[in-house]
Amino acid sequence: MTDPNPITSADLLRMLHTRYSDTGWAFFAEVPDRTAGHFRRADAVAISLWPSRGLHLHGFEVKVSRRDWLDELKRPEKAESIGKYCDFWWLVVSDSSIVEDGELPSAWGLLAPSGNGLRTLVKPTALEPLPIGRPFLCSLLRKFAEGQVPRVSIQNKLAAEYKRGEEAAARMASYDAEDALKLRDAVKVFEGATGLKIRWSDLNELAQVKRFVGLTQELREGAANEALALAARTVKRLRDVATALEGALQAKGSGDV
């Protein structure tokens, strides 16, 4: 049965990155053996940065199908282009069944997914690497540069965002000042109409304002209720008059016959 969520090369590279993500490692994906011309590449390399870890260079070949793995076996020079500089070389597979018994080169290590990470199925044997040539060194440095953000770019971005924040704050202050003026004018109109003086530090005054507003609402509601009651009484009187007229007309009609 086909796996509905197969592990991809990108998934394996993310797992590798996680495995070699602490400050003791420099990790690069898709590394060519030179910066120009015809080149071969490793799917990833990791360099240990602390003497306690040996300052070793690890190379990785990623495979997610048996067909790709068999093609790799037919072209050993592909891995050798970068493997010759590495202290250790690894094959990283999406499933251990991709590699059958006796197929893994004797010095290679083998990694496969386990949970959210990678598990070592075969430990690699230490190689005797050649000194890193300048073409490959420049390739590594280019990869490093591509992953960096220049300090001046960070400073310029911070300055631009700071300026934008200042401008936004100035606009908000302007809006607040405009709202404050409108509120002041509204308070003056209210004080003139009610005779009340609003002093923000005087809670009693504010309580009076609240009571006043409540009374106003009650008066409005009372007036509305009274108007409705009057309308109801008027409708009832009109209905009574209509009924009386209808009776009178009926009586008159009977007399004419």
N, C-alpha and C positions, 0 to 999 in steps of 0.2 A: 504493500500500500504506500502511495506517495505521501511524503510528509507535507502537510498543508503549509507549514512554516519552516522551510528549509533554511539552514544556516548558510549565509552568504559570505563571500570574501570580505565584504565590508564589516560583517559581524566579527569575523576572526581578527581583523585588524584592530577593531575596537577592543576586543579582549586582550590582544597583545599590548595595546597602548595602556590599558589598565594595569596589566601585569608589570609594565616597566614605566610607571607614571610617577614614582616618587623622585625626590630631588637627587637621588644617587644615580639616575639614569638620564640619558638623552635618547629619545625615540623618534625615528623618522620612518614614514611610510613611502613606498614607491620611490626608491632611491636608485638612480641610474649610476653606471660606473664611470661616467664622464658628463660634462656639461654640454657637449656639442658633438656633431657627427653621428655616426652609427654607434649605438650603445645598447647594452643590455642592462637590466635592472633587477634589483632584489625587491621583493614585496615589502620588506621592512628590515631595518637594522636598529639595534639598541647598543648603546655604548655605556659601560659602567664608568662613573666619573670619580669614584673614590678608590684609592690604593687598596683599601681593605677588600674591595670586590675584584681586584686584579686588573682594573683598567682594561677590561676585555671588550672586544667587539663581537656582537652576536648577529648573525644573519638569518633571515627567515624566508622560506618559500611557502606560500599559502596555496592549498589545493582544496576544492570543494567537490571534485568528481574523480572517479577512477580514470576516466579517459584523459583528463588533464595530467594526472600523475604518470600515466604510461607515456604520454608525450614528453614529460620531463625526463624520464629515464632514457629516452632516445637522444636527448640533447644535454649531456652532462656538462658541456662547455658553458651553457647558460648560467648555471649556478657558480661555476668556477670563476667567472669574470669578476665577481665580488667576493665569492667564498675564499679566494686566495688571500684576501686581506683579513679574514675573520679568524678569531680564536675558537669560535663555536658556530656550527651551522645546524639549523633546525628545519624540519618539515612540520607545518601546521595544517592539520586536516579537519574538515567538518565532521568526519566520522572515521573511526579507526579502521573500518572495513575497506576503506579506499586503498590501504597498503596491505598487501598480502605478505605472508611470512617469506623472509629471505630477500625482499625487494628493497628494503631500506639500506642505503649505503652504510658501511660499517661505522663511519665516524659521525653520522648524523644523529641528532636527537629527534624525538617525535612528541608533538603536543596535540591534544584533542580537547574539545569542550567537555567541561564537567560543571554542572550547575551554571552559574553566571560567569565562570572563569575558564581557565585552561589547566589541564592536568598533564604532567610529564609521564608519558608512556615509556619512552626510551631516553636515557640520558646521553647527551652527545659526548664524544671523545675530543679532548683538546687537540687542536690543529697546530701547525707550525706556520703562522701567517707570514706573508711577505710584508715588508715595510709599505705603508700606504703611499701610493704614487700621487703625484700632484693632480692628475685629472680626477681621481676619486676623492681626494681631499677637497677639491673645489666643488665637487658635487655635494658632498656633505655640508660644506659651508653655505652653498646656495640653499639647500633645504633648511638650514638653520635660519638664514636670513629671511626666507619666505614666511617663516613662522613668527617672526619678530615684528613688533610695531615700534618704529623709531620714536625715541623719546620726544623729539620736537613735535611729532604728530600728536602724541598724547597731550603735550603742553598746549598746542594750538586748539585741540578739541576741548580741553578743559576750559581754556580762556573763552572760546566761543560759547560753550554751555553756560559759563558764569555770566557772560554778557546777556545771553538770552534770559537767564533767570532774573537779572537786574531789571531788564526791560519789562518782563512779565510782572515783577513786583511793583514797578512804577505805574503800570496800567491799572493794577488792582488798587493801588493807593489812590489813583485818580478817580476810579469808580467809587471807592469808599468815601472820598471827599465829596463827590457829587451827591451820593446817597445821604450823607450827613447834612448837607445843605437843604435837601428836599425834606428830610425829617425835621430839621429846625423850623422850616417854614410851616410844615404841617402842624407842629406843636403850637406855634404862634396862633395859627387859625383856630385850633382847638381851644386854647386858653382864652382867646377873645370871644369865642362863641359860648363857652361854659362859665367863664369867670374863675376857673380853677387855674392855679399856677403849679406847673410840674417842676418839682425840684427832685432830681434823681437821687439825692442822698436822703430824702425824707420819705420813709416807707409809709407813713400815715397819709401823705399826699397821694402816693401811688395807690394806696388802698381806697381812698376816696374816688380816684379816677375809675378804678375797677368797679366800685359800687355804682358810680354814675353810669358807666357803660351798661352795667347789668340792668339798672332801672330803665335806661333808654330802650334796651331790647324788650324788657317786659311791657313798657308802654306801647311799643310798636306791635308786639304780639297781642296786647289787649285791644288796641285800636282795630287790628285786623279781625279779631274775634267778634268785636262789637259790630263791625261792618258786615260780617258774614251773618250775624244774628239778625240785623236789620234787613238784609236782603232776604233772608228766609221768611221773616214776618211779612214783608212786602209781597213776596211770591204767594204766601198763603192767603193774604187778603185778596190779591188779584184772582186767585183760584176760586175763593168764595164768591166774589162778585160774578165771575164767569158762570159759576154754577147757578146763582140766583137768576141771572139773565136767561140762561138756558131754560130754567123752570118757567119763567114768565112767558117766554116765547111759546113754549109748549102749551101753557094754559090758554093763551090768546088764540092759538091755533084751534084748540078744541072748541072755544066759544064760537068761532066763525062757522064751524060745521053745524 
